[in-house]
Amino acid sequence: MLKKYKYAIIGGGFGGLTSGLRLRDFVIFEATDKLGGCGGYFIRNGKIFNVGATTIAFMGKNEYSKKFFESVGLKLDFLEHNKAFDIIENGKIYNKISELKSKGIFNKLYENFFSIIKYLGHFFNLVNDKEFDDILLISLQRKTPVFRIFYELSIDYYKSVWAIFKNGYYDLISQIEKKLMENGEVLKNTKVLKVIENKIITNNGEYYADKIIFNLDPWQVNRILDKEIMKVPNEELFNAIVIYLEIEEAEKLSNFYFLIKDNFRTIHSPFISIFQNGTITISGHYKKFYEDKEIDKILEIVKDVLKIKFKLVSIADKSAFEKYTSRYKGYVGGLPISYKNLIFSLYNGRKRGNYYFVGDYYFPLQSLPSSIIRSSFFLK
Ligand SMILES: Cc1cc2nc3c(=O)[nH]c(=O)nc-3n(C[C@H](O)[C@H](O)[C@H](O)COP(=O)(O)OP(=O)(O)OC[C@H]3O[C@@H](n4cnc5c(N)ncnc54)[C@H](O)[C@@H]3O)c2cc1C
């Protein structure tokens, strides 16, 4: 007999996890042995490393992500980091973010959508200041020119309170997982192969659900349903290059995040995250290929500017992300922000019958807070 649930969630990335936190009587199918996807973790030499995402924004009092976690009964233990990150340029470290002024537009728009009228001018003015390209690439997956509203929202993002967990996202995921088990089931090592109406066929048997939530990229959705219900993006997207280091010796650092500003040709906005458990995750964007000499330069900066002695543990690029997250061509950047992509992704990911779509292809702001927004608006 088929095991039945009210909801089946396919994919245990943050889109699926934040959906599950809102539901009862559900099952989450996760293809690998760990939850989290691009925001997951792995263990090497007895140490926990972050696969990709390392921090979460809007975690201050009355800020959006924190309120969400509290509303689902999660009490998270983290350090607040208010100035977002320091920038490393020409061997010097400085902070630019703390100088930027935030108007708190994100929370205002979220809490009162009609306040949009107040910001109409921002919707049509362009910002074309190359100085901000590196930080905008991380938050918006694109560089200038951008419409002012997106730029302002990015500043909100950087000026909000960022959370740092001792062991990175492992701490967050373990708490979420515990909470999920109270109201549903989590099946790891269970890859969904096909969905036929309400029947879900996996490598571990068949299941039935009234409603099915796909936390998968549009290419996979089409493959699993065996029909072209999703339009796939026709632009080339960013891949991630991620370097994992183990700290051997370090001077006391006053910060945890560093953005490297350099004129690299192939790796864009490389970003260093340092954890109290003695691990480092460095991630950057690239398209098509990257040059090894740029990786060497990044490692030199860790050694010479941050004065950290380390052991190189591993490097992941598009083939590793394709293998471990099943994302098409290893694309992990989501869609670059633009009005066109906003409309495209929201329309593409609209509810169809009993099928729902969550995750970063259906809300083009690649981050954990955006998965939370997506699941809260679109599961209704
Ligand atoms: C290098 C990097 C750094 C980042 N840094 C940050 C950051 O610091 N802060 C932040 O907020 N965001 C960050 N992000 C963005 C954030 O990680 C992603 O937007 C978010 O994790 C995407 O979640 P998702 O659920 O949409 O997709 P995914 O994480 O891709 O999750 C999909 C899940 O589905 C599973 N799956 C796939 N196919 C199947 C199948 N057939 N059956 C069952 N399971 C399946 C996969 O194994 C995976 O676990 C970063 C992303 C990257 C790549």
The ligand as a Gaussian input file, in Angstrom:
#p B3LYP/6-31G(d) Opt

LIG

0 1
 C       28.421000      29.281000      -2.829000
 C       27.114000      29.832000      -2.318000
 C       27.125000      30.736000      -1.254000
 C       25.923000      31.260000      -0.771000
 N       25.922000      32.089000       0.317000
 C       24.746000      32.461000       0.888000
 C       24.727000      33.114000       2.155000
 O       25.766000      33.314000       2.786000
 N       23.518000      33.486000       2.678000
 C       22.345000      33.202000       2.035000
 O       21.274000      33.560000       2.566000
 N       22.338000      32.548000       0.846000
 C       23.508000      32.148000       0.269000
 N       23.509000      31.437000      -0.887000
 C       22.232000      31.170000      -1.535000
 C       21.465000      30.038000      -0.878000
 O       22.358000      29.031000      -0.463000
 C       20.502000      29.428000      -1.897000
 O       19.734000      30.423000      -2.528000
 C       19.566000      28.457000      -1.214000
 O       20.294000      27.593000      -0.370000
 C       18.854000      27.667000      -2.311000
 O       18.007000      26.754000      -1.712000
 P       17.010000      25.901000      -2.590000
 O       16.210000      25.126000      -1.630000
 O       16.306000      26.757000      -3.563000
 O       17.902000      24.937000      -3.516000
 P       18.997000      23.822000      -3.178000
 O       19.856000      24.263000      -2.069000
 O       19.643000      23.485000      -4.486000
 O       18.155000      22.586000      -2.673000
 C       17.619000      21.592000      -3.502000
 C       17.700000      20.269000      -2.755000
 O       16.982000      19.295000      -3.487000
 C       17.702000      18.074000      -3.468000
 N       17.284000      17.318000      -4.684000
 C       17.589000      17.632000      -5.958000
 N       16.995000      16.758000      -6.784000
 C       16.291000      15.905000      -5.994000
 C       15.418000      14.788000      -6.278000
 N       15.174000      14.390000      -7.519000
 N       14.852000      14.128000      -5.225000
 C       15.084000      14.542000      -3.930000
 N       15.892000      15.590000      -3.639000
 C       16.467000      16.255000      -4.654000
 C       19.155000      18.486000      -3.507000
 O       19.999000      17.452000      -3.021000
 C       19.115000      19.721000      -2.596000
 O       19.306000      19.370000      -1.235000
 C       24.698000      30.894000      -1.392000
 C       24.699000      29.991000      -2.459000
 C       25.888000      29.457000      -2.914000
 C       25.854000      28.449000      -4.034000

